[in-house]
Amino acid sequence: MMSSANNLSRRGFLAGTGAMLLGNAFGVKASTAEPIIDIHQHVHYAARPDDVLLAHQRAMGITHTILLPAGTPAFGTSTHQGKTNGLQAQCAGNDACYSIAQKYPGEFTFGSNEVPDLSDAVQEIEKYLKLGGKVIGELKFGMDCDSKEMQRIYQLAEAYDVPVLMHWQFQMFNYNFERFPKMLEKYPKVNFIGHAQTWWANIDKDHTDQSVLYPKTKVTPGGLTDRLLSDYPNMFGDMSAGSGLLSMTRDEEHAREFLVRHQDKLLYGSDCDDHIGSGEKCQGTQTIAEIRKLAASKAVERKILYDNAQKLFRI
């Protein structure tokens, strides 16, 4: 019969081996992988099952994921008569994100969201902030970015000291991007995170046709997005989705300088509906690889993949 000390030692060895094998199965080094925070994922994204989401994040090497909920299904102008419910991607709402975060507390946290022009929007968002929500968003609705309904949400973010994540898409979501500096000035205590096509297209000073959502030309520094990141301490950038990846691949020379210039303001996110977590169809993995490729130093890379999000979200 083995001694209790030997039993403990054997159990510890088997537990460690099991964790390593599990990590390897998902493409992750369980004990040695550098931590990565993914600030932008969704539950039921394009009908992806929850277990596949979990496997996808682990395969990418993500150690902590922030789940961004959709609002309640609604059928007014802000959701384009219901056509953009579920964040236009079948994404689930507050309770689904909260439930996964409760099931995997070390790996997932959750945000809070609601359709801004619903009568109980503030109360619904506040309910999940009280439960520990780390962010409001993503706000992806057909409304003016400075409307009274949106400003009620900014005021709530200020009261709870949480960031607000904005999806900017010309003539579709969060209208009048050019007016947003006034909101940054009016709510200096609120940290805003910019995301999506119009946000990333406007890193380029020469981007004048806002209907072009995925420009592929070389970038001239000094676009509105570039200036917002430089001029406002409360403005951050979410590197997720095809638009975030394209902001780097369209002009890698510019991207190298951009990552250095805004190294304290950029946050890795995937916003990826892939099922595998690797390969050419996984845009989240490609974004990690591009950041690692273009970052001027290990310190810059770690800020974007982990440190900035850890600080901003207090993870």
MOTA-V136955 format. One line per field, one symbol per residue. psi: psi as a letter, one per 40 degrees, with the letter a starting at -180 (. if undefined). burial: I if it has 16 or more other C-alpha atoms within 10 Angstrom, else O. Layout:
psi = ???
burial = ???
This chain:
psi = hiiddddddddddddddddddddddefhhdeehhihhhegiihfhffhiddddddddddeehehhhhhiiihhifaddeffedfifffffiiaddddddddddgdediiiaiiihdeidfddddddddddeeheihihhgigiheeiddddddddddddefiihhhhhhhfdhgifdeedddddddgeehhihiiadddddfdhdehdgeehdgieiihhieidddddddehdehihheiidddddddddgddddddddddfdeeihhidfheiedeiaeegdddddddddddehdidddddddedddddddef.
burial = OOOOOOOOOOOOOOOOOOOIOOIOOIIIIIOOOOOIIIIIIIIIIIOIOOOOIIIIIIIIIIIIIIIIIIIIIIOOOIIOOOIIIIIOIIIIIIOIIIOIIOOOOOIIIIIIIIIIIOOOIIOIIIOIIOOOIIIIIIIIIIIIIIOOIIIIIIOIIIOIIIIIIIIIIIOIIIIOIOOIIOOIOOIOIIIIIIIIIIIIIIIIIOIOOOOOIIIOOOIOIOIIIIIIIIOOIIIIIIIIIIIIIIIIIIOIOIIIOIIIOIIIIIIIIIIIIIIIIIOOOIIIIIIIOIIIOIIOOOOIIIIIIIIIIIOIIOO
